Amino acid sequence: MEKAKINIRQLFVMIVLFELGSSLLIPPGAMAGRDAWLAILLGCAAGLIPYYIYQGLYQYYPENSPKGYLNDLLGKKLSWIISFIYILYFAYIAARVLRDFGEMLLTFAYEDTPIIVVNALLVIVCLYAVKKGIEVLARASELLFGAVLLLGVTGLILIIASGSIDIHYLKPVLADGIAPVFRAVFSQTMYVPFGELVLFVVIFPSLNDRKGVKKAGMLAIGLSGILIALSSAVNISVLDVDIMVRSQFPLLSTIRTIKVAEFLDRLDVFFMLGLIIGGFVKVSLFLYAVVIGASTLFKVKNPSQIAMPIGCVVLVLSITIATNISEHLNEGLNVVPLYIHLPFQVLFPLLLFLLAVMKNRKKKKNKPAEKNRQ
């Protein structure tokens, strides 16, 4: 593992930007209709459980990399296979997020540009940050965090000032009952974006203080959940639920409705900067996890040596995972959560956590027995 260190504040900032990432661009929970904001809040609450598991594993093995405690819990052979599968998972999700932002740039700014060119430019920037290491990425996140919050507050003020919000579009709440909301929670919002924090098991060993991990993470999840739910509620109250569901990128469609004093309009390009920042942090962290994981697994002394080949693989994968944006969005919202996210984010980490709990209890029981023998 890289011997860099980050602090709890930087962890908090990275989690918030990571969570906002593609979730502002493509809000989860659309299947709940006008109650999507509620599905996001409930998904946020449910997402606290997986995070408790991730940081719990770290607390049991604070000095070890994920590969280290996998060796302890599963044995070397099985842990190698599981680690390799997780590397593939992180690379796949990195490609999906990269495709999200590539499609956004094509739709709103570079209509005649091949998607491979746009995605390649994004990957180059992310690879530069990855090669500089987690400390540089954490500091960059701190600097960019303020810019994202400023853009968000400015956007909300301008939307309110333009008179686009109609609160009646949010009513009636739970018109179809609670079932669609729970369906959205357990098939979408619990996993994207909150369950994706499984990535941070790779980041935790770089912390200089493990005591505040649980508190900082849960506060970050709560803040990001509120911000994503607020964004979803604003989208619905401006566009109405039918238009929001049909829109590929609802937030940018909402921003386009801003018109203040007959001259302040067409601000979607300006607010794309905030979205790109979130995408940069999210893709960079996934690439970092792949690079560190692969270097640990294959015993590469200098992880930066394999950053470029891995970036090229993710770039090619981002182009080939879907033939068009409709197929990409359908796969990401309806297939990936249950068949890929559920086992990687919930089931397998839960199994590891239970094994760690049992092993730790066994160690505690054996210690008094050893003392008595002495």
C-alpha positions, 0 to 999 in steps of 0.5 A: 500500500502507498505510505501516504496519510490523509486526515478525517476531514479529508475523508469526509470531503472525499466521501461527500464529493464521491457520493454527489458524483454521478448521483446529481447527474443521474438521480437514483430512485426515479422508479418512485416517481414524485417520491424519488426524494423520499426513496433517496433519504431512505436509501441514505439511511439504509446505506449507513448499514453497509458503511458500518460494516466497511469501517468495522472491518477496518477497525478490526484490521487497522494496519492491514490492507483489504488483501491482508485481512482477506488472507487472514479470514479466507486464506491466501488462495481464496483471498487472491481470487476475491481480490481480483474480482473486486478489482474488476468490479471497481474497474467496471464501475469506474467505466460506468461513471466515466461513460455517464460524464462522457454522455453528458458532455456530448449532449450539452457541449460537444455534440459532434465529438466522438465519445472516446475523445471526451472520455480519454480527456477525462481519464487523462486528468484522473490518471494524473491525480492517481499518479500523484497519490491519495494525499494530493487527491485528498487535498484537491478534493478539499479545494474543490469542495468549496467550489461545488457547494458555492455552485450548488447554493448559487444554483438553488438561489437562481432557480428560486429567483426565476420562479420555476419551482412549483411545490404542487408537483411534489404532491400528493406524497405517497399517492401510490403507497409506500411500496414503490418507495421501498422498491426503489430503495432496495433496488436502486438508492441503497446501492447507488451511491451509498453502497459504492462506499465499499471502495473506501476499504482501500482508502481507510488504511491511509488515514492517520487517525482511525477513531473518527472514521465512523462518525465522519463517514456517517455525517458525510453520508447524511449530508450527501443524502440530504443534498441528493434528495434536495436536488431530486425534489427541486428537479421534480418541482421544476420539471414535474415528474413526467418530464424528469423521468424522461430527461436523461440529465434532469439537473441540467434540464432544471438549470436550463429553466433559469431565467432572471431579469431577461438576461441571466439564462442558459447557465447549464454549461456553467453548472456542468463544472460542479458536476465534472468536479464530482465525476473527477473525484469519483472516477479518480478514487475508483481508478486509485482503488484499481491501481493500488489493488492490482499493485498489491495483488501482483506485487508491483513495487511502484503502483504508478507504473500500472496506472496508464495501462489500467486507465486505457482498459477503463477507457475502452470498457467505458465505450464498449459497455453499451451501444447507446445512452439508453442501453447504458442508463437502463443497465445501470439503473435496473440490472447492475444494482441487484446483480452486481452491487448487491453481492459486492456491496452488501452480501460479501462484506457482511460475510467478512464482517461476521467472520471477523467478529467471530475470529476476534471473539475467539482470540479474546477467549483464548487470551485468558486461557493462555494467561492461566496456563502461564 
